[in-house]
C-alpha cells in the first residue's frame, strides 16, 4: 500500500498532465460500463486521452473496454467520460481501481454517473432493463479507503447513508418514461469476480437484499463519496444471475445484451445531463 504522500504526488502529476491538455475543467464524471462505450461519440469539442499516456494511470485489459478519458461537452455540461474502467479482478489494487475517481476529484468534478453491466437477481428484472442503483452491498472483501486516510481528499469515516444521491435518483426517475425505461430501482451487490457467482451465492445475495450483482462500481462509488461527490448509478441487466434461470451464464450474453441496449442507455445518460 503506497503512502499518502506518494499517492498525492502521483495524483498531482496526473492532474498537471491533463490540465495542460483539456479545454475546460469537467464538472461531471461518467463511467461507461461493458459494451456501453457509444456515449463517448456524443461528446462535443472532445479531447481524448489514452489511459496509457496519463502518468500513473493503470491500463485496461478487458475485452470491450477502450481505455481512454474523453473530455468535452454533452448538453452544454463539461464532462469527463471514462471509456473503460479498471476491475479489481484484473489484479489491480483498490487504490489503482479508484485512481481515476481521485483524478476527477482533483480536476474539480463534483458529480459522478456510474454505469455497469449486472446480473439480475430480482425476478422482476429482465435482461435489457436499466435499473437505478439505490444502494449497494460491498461483498468484495476490501475497501478502497483502507490505509492511512487521504485527509486532503476526504474524511476518515465517510458517511454512505446516501451513497447514491436521492435528489439525483428523483431527477432520473422523472425522465425514465420519456426514455421508455421501467422505473425500477435496486440494490447492487459487488463481488470480486472474475468467476460468475454460484447459484448458492446468488440465493445468499437475494436473502441479504441484493437485486443485482456485478464486479465493479462499489470501489469507485465509495471513493467518490469520500471525495464529496454526488453519485448516480445505473445497472444494465445483461443476464439473469446464476440459478435464477435454468441456463448457464456467458460473457457473450453479457456483451450481446449490453450492445442491444446501448442506444436506449446512451439516450438516457444524455437525458440525465440535462437534469442532474
Ligand atoms: N454476475 C456478476 N457480474 C456480472 C454479471 C453476473 O451475473 N452479469 C454482468 N456482470
Boltz pocket constraint, residues with backbone or C-beta under 6 A from the ligand:
constraints:
  - pocket:
      binder: B
      contacts: [[A, 117], [A, 118], [A, 119], [A, 120], [A, 195], [A, 196], [A, 197], [A, 213], [A, 214], [A, 215], [A, 236], [A, 238], [A, 239], [A, 240], [A, 241], [A, 242], [A, 249], [A, 254]]
      max_distance: 6.0
